[in-house]
């Protein structure tokens, strides 16, 4: 059967508007479309393909587990899930892990756990969840309401209640909102979809202190910032602040759908048997692949390499900006970077992304004012250099067409 981009319009629900080209094969940081045209991938499946495309160790793990056991349900446990959970708890603050299929599901579990913990320990009046404007936590109705972007949550009827939003990186505004009714504060330690915003460490420490003062749980959404992307296994390790609950997905599976919620013994006790679940969550196929991703990422070679590659990106992007004067700043950490457009070009991030694609570079946006890069953590330096050369050609063409 021959399919094309036009087939999408015929058979797919129109909630996406994908690129004109259709990728068919990937290897490392390179992708080829139906026409055989090659692209360098700085998008990483939206911060998912942490080891690039078809990493041989992941292909091997997939084949080996695929010939043993795919799915059982949580009527039974399985060895890959236990092994992955053991490694995650050994490497982090957490004592316990809950597996899901995605970041949204991991966040859904975190929010339900926070409410249930508050009910168990403080009573039903302690139900308020505070989150941050321009945050993003998923597309389930609960998580999209907690995420501070009304464009994603409006239009579906009555929303879950007792959820309020605060300006990100504004501790005084948060102090005015938090109270004894607050059961949890949920935040990304670095906002992704909201524009690649790195908050002050003092802000994060202040959030932790407010949670402690008001007996509220601190939830870190590390779906995008976790699994090595900032040069640490998780971004909380850069801040000196430890959350009560942490969520992971995206890079955790290296391209295979898997999510995880990590927490402590004390907090996890509120998810008693029957209070939450997932048919596919923690299935052996997903966990075997995620365990291999973990083994490769959680090494000094990869994590230190992330910081080297960040420096290379920043050096080359600075040179591009010296020539073309498009960006106001380069934001982010490690292999999650945002090129914030200056006043002259604000609102044109998608145009620049499209122009880059036409030059053979896959990248992303984070809102209409930021071009986002979330490539493989092990992308070769030569691919960074060539990819940014293609990016510069896209910028030059965009500027020429705009003028």
C-alpha positions as CSV (number, residue, x, y, z in Angstrom):
1,X,0.0,0.0,0.0
2,X,1.4,3.4,-1.0
3,X,0.7,6.2,1.5
4,X,1.7,9.8,1.4
5,X,1.3,13.0,3.4
6,X,-2.1,13.4,1.6
7,X,-3.2,10.1,3.1
8,X,-3.0,11.8,6.6
9,X,-5.7,14.3,5.5
10,X,-7.9,11.4,4.4
11,X,-7.7,9.0,7.3
12,X,-6.4,10.8,10.4
13,X,-8.2,13.0,12.9
14,X,-7.1,16.6,12.1
15,X,-5.7,17.5,15.6
16,X,-2.2,17.4,14.1
17,X,-0.7,19.2,11.1
18,X,2.5,17.3,10.4
19,X,5.3,18.3,8.0
20,X,5.0,17.8,4.3
21,X,7.7,15.1,4.3
22,X,7.2,11.6,5.7
23,X,10.2,10.1,7.5
24,X,10.7,6.4,6.8
25,X,14.1,5.5,8.3
26,X,16.5,6.8,11.0
27,X,20.0,6.0,12.1
28,X,21.8,7.9,14.9
29,X,21.0,11.6,14.4
30,X,20.0,11.2,10.7
31,X,16.6,10.6,9.2
32,X,15.5,9.9,5.6
33,X,12.1,10.6,4.1
34,X,10.1,8.9,1.4
35,X,12.1,10.7,-1.3
36,X,15.4,9.6,0.1
37,X,16.2,13.1,1.4
38,X,18.4,13.2,4.5
39,X,17.8,15.3,7.6
40,X,19.8,15.9,10.7
41,X,17.6,15.5,13.8
42,X,17.7,18.2,16.4
43,X,14.0,17.5,17.4
44,X,14.6,14.0,18.9
45,X,10.9,13.1,18.7
46,X,10.3,16.0,21.1
47,X,13.1,15.1,23.6
48,X,12.4,11.4,23.3
49,X,15.1,9.8,21.1
50,X,17.7,10.3,23.8
51,X,20.1,7.9,22.0
52,X,19.1,8.7,18.5
53,X,17.4,6.4,16.1
54,X,17.8,2.7,16.1
55,X,20.7,2.6,18.6
56,X,22.1,-1.0,18.2
57,X,21.9,-1.7,22.0
58,X,18.2,-0.7,22.1
59,X,17.5,-2.7,18.9
60,X,19.1,-5.7,20.6
61,X,17.2,-5.2,23.9
62,X,13.9,-5.0,21.9
63,X,14.7,-8.2,19.9
64,X,15.8,-10.1,23.0
65,X,12.8,-9.2,25.2
66,X,10.4,-9.4,22.2
67,X,11.3,-13.1,21.9
68,X,10.6,-13.7,25.6
69,X,7.6,-11.8,27.0
70,X,5.7,-8.7,25.8
71,X,2.8,-8.2,28.2
72,X,1.3,-9.7,31.4
73,X,-0.8,-6.9,33.0
74,X,-0.3,-6.0,36.6
75,X,-2.0,-9.1,37.8
76,X,1.6,-10.3,37.7
77,X,5.0,-8.5,38.1
78,X,7.9,-9.1,35.8
79,X,11.7,-9.1,35.9
80,X,12.4,-6.1,33.6
81,X,10.0,-3.8,35.6
82,X,11.7,-4.8,38.9
83,X,15.1,-4.3,37.5
84,X,14.4,-0.9,36.1
85,X,12.6,0.2,39.3
86,X,15.6,-1.0,41.4
87,X,18.0,1.1,39.2
88,X,15.8,4.2,39.3
89,X,15.5,4.1,43.1
90,X,19.2,3.3,43.6
91,X,20.1,6.4,41.5
92,X,17.6,8.9,42.9
93,X,15.9,10.1,46.1
94,X,13.0,7.7,45.5
95,X,12.1,4.5,47.3
96,X,9.2,3.5,45.1
97,X,8.2,3.6,41.4
98,X,4.9,3.4,39.5
99,X,5.1,2.7,35.8
100,X,2.8,4.1,33.1
101,X,2.8,4.5,29.3
102,X,3.5,8.3,29.0
103,X,4.3,11.5,30.7
104,X,0.7,12.5,30.9
105,X,-0.1,9.2,32.7
106,X,2.8,9.6,35.0
107,X,1.6,13.1,35.9
108,X,-1.9,11.9,36.3
109,X,-0.7,9.3,38.8
110,X,1.4,12.0,40.6
111,X,-1.6,14.3,41.0
112,X,-4.0,11.6,42.1
113,X,-1.3,10.4,44.7
114,X,-0.9,14.0,46.0
115,X,-4.7,14.3,46.5
116,X,-5.0,10.9,48.1
117,X,-2.0,11.5,50.4
118,X,-3.5,14.8,51.6
119,X,-6.8,13.1,52.2
120,X,-5.2,10.3,54.2
121,X,-3.1,12.6,56.4
122,X,-4.9,15.9,56.6
123,X,-8.5,15.5,55.5
124,X,-10.7,16.3,52.5
125,X,-10.3,20.1,52.9
126,X,-6.6,20.0,51.8
127,X,-7.2,19.6,48.1
128,X,-5.7,22.6,46.3
129,X,-3.0,22.1,43.7
130,X,-0.8,25.0,42.6
131,X,0.9,24.9,39.2
132,X,2.5,27.6,37.0
133,X,1.4,29.6,34.0
134,X,2.8,28.3,30.7
135,X,3.4,24.9,32.3
136,X,2.8,21.7,30.4
137,X,2.0,18.4,32.1
138,X,0.1,16.4,29.5
139,X,-3.3,16.1,27.7
140,X,-5.5,14.2,30.0
141,X,-8.2,16.4,31.4
142,X,-6.6,16.6,34.9
143,X,-3.0,17.2,33.6
144,X,-4.1,19.7,30.9
145,X,-6.0,21.7,33.6
146,X,-3.0,21.7,35.9
147,X,-0.8,22.8,32.9
148,X,-1.1,26.6,32.8
149,X,-2.1,27.0,29.1
150,X,-5.9,27.7,28.7
151,X,-5.6,27.2,24.9
152,X,-5.1,23.5,25.6
153,X,-7.7,23.0,28.4
154,X,-10.6,25.3,27.3
155,X,-13.5,24.0,25.3
156,X,-14.1,20.7,26.9
157,X,-16.6,21.5,29.6
158,X,-16.2,21.8,33.4
159,X,-12.6,21.4,34.5
160,X,-11.3,19.6,37.6
161,X,-11.5,22.0,40.5
162,X,-9.2,23.3,43.3
163,X,-6.4,24.1,40.8
164,X,-4.8,27.5,40.7
165,X,-1.9,29.0,38.7
166,X,0.9,31.3,39.5
167,X,3.6,33.1,37.5
168,X,6.6,31.0,37.1
169,X,9.8,32.1,38.9
170,X,7.9,34.6,41.0
171,X,8.2,33.5,44.7
172,X,6.2,36.4,46.1
173,X,3.2,35.6,43.9
174,X,3.4,32.0,45.1
175,X,3.6,33.0,48.7
176,X,0.3,34.9,48.2
177,X,-1.4,31.7,46.9
178,X,-0.1,28.9,49.1
179,X,-2.1,28.0,52.2
180,X,-2.9,25.1,54.5
181,X,-5.4,24.1,51.9
182,X,-2.6,23.5,49.4
183,X,-1.9,19.7,49.0
184,X,0.7,20.0,46.3
185,X,2.8,22.3,44.1
186,X,3.6,20.9,40.7
187,X,6.3,22.4,38.5
188,X,8.8,21.7,35.8
189,X,12.3,22.5,37.2
190,X,12.9,23.9,33.7
191,X,9.8,24.8,31.7
192,X,9.8,23.1,28.3
193,X,6.7,23.9,26.2
194,X,6.5,27.2,27.9
195,X,9.6,28.5,26.3
196,X,12.7,26.7,27.8
197,X,12.7,28.8,30.9
198,X,15.3,28.1,33.6
199,X,14.2,29.5,36.9
200,X,16.4,30.9,39.6
201,X,17.6,28.3,42.0
202,X,16.4,30.6,44.8
203,X,12.9,30.3,43.4
204,X,13.1,26.5,43.4
205,X,14.4,26.4,47.0
206,X,11.7,28.8,48.0
207,X,9.0,26.5,46.5
208,X,10.5,23.6,48.6
209,X,10.4,25.7,51.7
210,X,6.8,26.7,51.2
211,X,5.8,23.1,50.6
212,X,7.5,22.1,53.9
213,X,5.9,25.0,55.8
214,X,2.4,24.1,54.6
215,X,2.6,20.3,54.6
216,X,2.3,20.3,50.8
217,X,4.0,17.8,48.4
218,X,6.4,19.1,45.8
219,X,6.0,17.4,42.4
220,X,8.7,17.8,39.8
221,X,7.6,17.1,36.2
222,X,10.9,15.9,34.6
223,X,9.2,14.3,31.6
224,X,11.2,16.6,29.3
225,X,14.2,17.7,31.5
226,X,15.0,14.2,32.9
227,X,17.1,11.2,31.9
228,X,20.4,13.0,31.3
229,X,19.1,15.9,29.2
230,X,20.7,18.6,31.5
231,X,23.9,16.7,32.1
232,X,22.6,15.1,35.3
233,X,20.4,12.1,35.4
234,X,17.5,14.4,36.5
235,X,17.4,18.1,36.6
236,X,16.6,18.3,40.3
237,X,20.2,17.2,40.9
238,X,21.3,20.5,39.5
239,X,19.2,22.5,42.0
240,X,20.0,21.2,45.5
241,X,16.2,20.6,45.9
242,X,14.6,17.2,46.3
243,X,11.0,16.7,45.3
244,X,8.5,14.4,47.0
245,X,7.3,13.1,43.7
246,X,9.1,13.1,40.3
247,X,7.7,12.1,36.9
248,X,9.7,10.8,33.9
249,X,8.9,9.6,30.4
250,X,10.0,10.8,27.0
251,X,13.8,10.0,27.1
252,X,13.2,7.2,29.6
253,X,12.2,4.8,26.8
254,X,14.5,6.2,24.1
255,X,11.5,6.1,21.7
256,X,9.5,3.3,23.2
257,X,6.4,4.5,25.2
258,X,7.0,4.3,28.9
259,X,6.5,6.6,31.9
260,X,7.4,6.5,35.6
261,X,6.4,8.2,38.8
262,X,9.0,8.1,41.5
263,X,8.3,8.9,45.2
264,X,9.1,8.0,48.8
265,X,7.9,5.2,51.0
266,X,5.8,7.5,53.1
267,X,4.0,9.1,50.2
268,X,3.6,6.0,48.1
269,X,1.7,4.2,50.9
270,X,-1.4,6.2,49.9
271,X,-1.7,4.3,46.6
272,X,-3.0,1.2,48.2
273,X,-4.1,-1.7,45.9
274,X,-7.0,-0.7,43.7
275,X,-6.5,3.1,44.0
276,X,-4.8,3.5,40.7
277,X,-3.6,1.3,37.8
278,X,-2.7,0.8,34.2
279,X,-3.2,-2.2,32.0
280,X,0.0,-1.7,30.0
281,X,2.1,0.2,32.6
282,X,5.3,-1.6,33.5
283,X,5.0,-4.1,30.7
284,X,8.2,-6.2,30.3
285,X,8.9,-5.0,26.7
286,X,8.9,-1.3,27.6
287,X,10.8,-1.8,30.8
288,X,13.6,-3.9,29.2
289,X,14.2,-1.2,26.6
290,X,14.1,1.6,29.3
291,X,16.5,-0.3,31.4
292,X,19.0,-0.4,28.6
293,X,18.5,3.3,28.0
294,X,19.1,3.9,31.7
295,X,22.3,1.8,31.6
296,X,23.7,3.8,28.7
297,X,22.6,7.3,29.8
298,X,23.6,7.0,33.5
299,X,27.3,7.1,32.8
300,X,29.9,9.8,33.2
301,X,30.8,9.5,29.5
302,X,27.3,10.4,28.3
303,X,26.4,12.9,31.0
304,X,29.7,14.8,30.8
305,X,29.4,14.7,27.0
306,X,26.1,16.5,27.2
307,X,27.8,19.5,28.7
308,X,30.5,19.5,26.0
309,X,27.8,19.4,23.3
310,X,25.9,22.2,24.9
311,X,29.0,24.4,24.8
312,X,29.4,23.6,21.1
313,X,25.8,24.4,20.4
314,X,26.1,27.7,22.2
315,X,29.3,28.7,20.5
316,X,27.9,28.0,17.0
317,X,24.5,29.7,17.8
318,X,26.3,32.8,19.1
319,X,28.2,33.0,15.8
320,X,25.0,32.6,13.8
321,X,23.4,35.4,15.9
322,X,26.4,37.7,15.5
323,X,25.8,37.4,11.7
324,X,22.0,37.5,11.5
325,X,20.8,39.2,14.7
326,X,17.7,37.0,15.2
327,X,17.9,35.8,18.9
328,X,17.6,37.7,22.1
329,X,19.1,34.9,24.1
330,X,19.9,31.1,24.1
331,X,18.1,29.4,26.9
332,X,18.1,26.0,28.6
333,X,20.6,23.4,29.7
334,X,22.4,20.5,28.1
335,X,20.6,19.1,25.2
336,X,17.4,21.1,25.8
337,X,18.0,24.5,24.3
338,X,15.8,27.4,23.2
339,X,16.6,30.1,20.8
340,X,14.4,33.0,21.9
341,X,13.6,35.4,19.0
342,X,14.2,39.1,19.4
343,X,11.5,41.7,19.1
344,X,12.0,42.0,15.3
345,X,11.2,38.3,14.7
346,X,8.9,37.4,17.6
347,X,6.0,35.2,16.5
348,X,8.0,33.6,13.7
349,X,9.5,30.5,15.4
350,X,7.3,28.2,13.3
351,X,8.4,29.9,10.1
352,X,12.1,29.4,11.0
353,X,11.4,25.8,11.9
354,X,9.8,25.3,8.5
355,X,12.7,27.0,6.8
356,X,15.2,24.8,8.6
357,X,13.3,21.7,7.6
358,X,13.6,22.8,4.0
359,X,17.3,22.9,4.5
360,X,17.5,19.4,5.9
361,X,17.3,20.1,9.7
362,X,14.5,18.8,12.0
363,X,13.9,21.1,15.0
364,X,11.0,22.2,17.2
365,X,9.3,25.3,18.6
366,X,8.4,26.1,22.2
367,X,5.6,28.6,21.7
368,X,5.6,31.1,18.8
369,X,8.8,32.9,20.0
370,X,11.3,30.1,20.7
371,X,13.0,27.6,18.4
372,X,13.8,24.5,20.4
373,X,16.5,21.9,20.1
374,X,16.2,18.5,21.9
375,X,18.6,16.2,20.1
376,X,20.1,12.9,21.1
377,X,22.5,13.1,24.0
378,X,25.1,11.4,21.9
379,X,24.7,13.3,18.7
380,X,28.2,13.5,17.1
381,X,29.9,16.9,17.1
382,X,30.1,16.8,13.3
383,X,26.3,16.4,13.1
384,X,25.9,19.4,15.5
385,X,28.2,21.5,13.3
386,X,26.5,20.5,10.0
387,X,23.0,20.7,11.5
388,X,23.7,24.3,12.6
389,X,25.1,25.1,9.1
390,X,21.7,24.0,7.7
391,X,19.9,25.9,10.4
392,X,21.8,29.1,9.4
393,X,20.9,28.6,5.8
394,X,17.2,28.3,6.9
395,X,17.5,31.5,8.9
396,X,19.1,33.3,6.0
397,X,16.3,32.2,3.6
398,X,13.6,33.2,6.2
399,X,15.1,36.6,6.6
400,X,15.4,37.1,2.8
401,X,11.7,36.1,2.3
402,X,10.6,38.3,5.3
403,X,12.3,41.4,3.8
